[in-house]
């Protein structure tokens, strides 16, 4: 079944900078749409690496999540690809102008979503 990007109202205003507009109008809807896939991808990652994620304390979970995104470039690029693959041609043009800034934002948003899911 095809997925549609959710519409997130009231997060973009006329005073919002272009980078923030792109983040709120494009990146956030994509992560909301792909949330379950990202969680499944992360769960698969920790399972394959035999990380006992369920039994460790919250601070250690934070450290592991942060470490995965800092050190495992392949995993990081896979997550970035999940986003980039949903861009339209116009969105991709905006993205390439500031790709390193958007990479940081994508990873930060993704980390926060994973933390919010696993640290309750």
C-alpha positions as CSV (number, residue, x, y, z in Angstrom):
1,X,0.0,0.0,0.0
2,X,1.5,3.4,-1.0
3,X,2.2,5.9,1.8
4,X,1.3,9.5,1.7
5,X,3.2,12.2,3.6
6,X,1.2,13.5,6.5
7,X,0.3,17.1,6.5
8,X,1.7,18.9,9.6
9,X,-0.2,22.1,10.0
10,X,1.0,25.2,11.8
11,X,4.7,24.5,11.8
12,X,5.7,26.8,8.9
13,X,5.1,30.5,8.9
14,X,6.0,33.4,6.7
15,X,8.9,34.3,9.0
16,X,10.4,30.8,9.0
17,X,13.9,30.5,7.4
18,X,14.3,28.4,4.2
19,X,16.2,25.7,6.0
20,X,13.6,25.5,8.8
21,X,10.8,25.6,6.2
22,X,12.3,22.6,4.4
23,X,12.8,20.8,7.7
24,X,9.2,21.3,8.8
25,X,7.5,21.0,5.4
26,X,9.5,18.1,4.0
27,X,11.7,16.3,6.5
28,X,9.3,16.1,9.4
29,X,6.4,14.7,7.3
30,X,8.8,12.1,5.8
31,X,10.0,10.9,9.2
32,X,6.5,10.7,10.5
33,X,5.5,8.7,7.4
34,X,8.6,6.4,7.7
35,X,8.6,6.2,11.5
36,X,7.8,2.5,11.7
37,X,10.4,1.6,9.1
38,X,13.1,3.6,10.9
39,X,12.2,1.8,14.2
40,X,12.2,-1.6,12.5
41,X,15.6,-0.7,10.9
42,X,17.0,0.3,14.2
43,X,15.6,-2.8,15.9
44,X,17.1,-5.0,13.2
45,X,20.5,-3.3,13.7
46,X,20.6,-3.9,17.5
47,X,19.4,-7.5,17.0
48,X,22.0,-8.3,14.4
49,X,24.7,-6.9,16.6
50,X,23.4,-8.8,19.6
51,X,23.0,-5.6,21.7
52,X,20.8,-6.5,24.7
53,X,18.9,-3.2,24.3
54,X,15.9,-4.2,26.3
55,X,17.8,-4.9,29.5
56,X,20.2,-1.9,29.7
57,X,19.5,1.4,31.5
58,X,18.3,4.5,29.8
59,X,21.7,6.4,29.8
60,X,23.4,3.4,28.2
61,X,20.7,3.3,25.6
62,X,21.2,7.0,24.8
63,X,25.0,6.4,24.5
64,X,24.4,3.4,22.2
65,X,22.0,5.2,19.9
66,X,24.3,8.3,19.7
67,X,27.3,6.0,19.1
68,X,25.6,4.1,16.3
69,X,24.9,7.3,14.4
70,X,28.4,8.7,15.0
71,X,30.4,5.6,14.1
72,X,28.4,3.4,11.8
73,X,28.5,5.4,8.5
74,X,26.7,2.7,6.6
75,X,23.7,2.8,9.0
76,X,23.7,6.6,8.9
77,X,23.7,6.6,5.1
78,X,20.9,4.1,5.0
79,X,18.8,6.4,7.2
80,X,19.6,9.4,5.1
81,X,18.7,7.4,2.0
82,X,15.2,6.7,3.5
83,X,14.6,10.4,3.5
84,X,16.3,11.4,0.2
85,X,14.4,8.7,-1.6
86,X,11.2,10.5,-0.8
87,X,12.2,13.9,-2.2
88,X,10.6,15.4,-5.3
89,X,13.0,16.9,-7.9
90,X,12.3,20.4,-6.5
91,X,12.9,19.2,-2.9
92,X,16.2,17.6,-4.0
93,X,17.4,20.9,-5.5
94,X,16.8,22.6,-2.1
95,X,18.4,19.7,-0.3
96,X,21.7,19.8,-2.3
97,X,22.2,23.5,-1.6
98,X,22.6,22.7,2.1
99,X,23.0,18.9,2.3
100,X,25.4,18.8,5.2
101,X,23.0,21.0,7.3
102,X,20.1,18.8,6.3
103,X,22.1,15.6,7.1
104,X,22.6,16.9,10.7
105,X,18.9,17.7,11.0
106,X,17.8,14.4,9.6
107,X,20.0,12.5,12.0
108,X,19.1,14.7,15.0
109,X,15.3,14.2,14.3
110,X,15.8,10.4,13.8
111,X,17.8,10.0,17.0
112,X,15.2,11.9,19.0
113,X,12.4,9.8,17.5
114,X,14.3,6.6,18.5
115,X,15.0,8.0,22.0
116,X,11.3,8.9,22.4
117,X,10.3,5.4,21.5
118,X,12.8,3.4,23.5
119,X,13.1,5.7,26.6
120,X,9.7,5.9,28.2
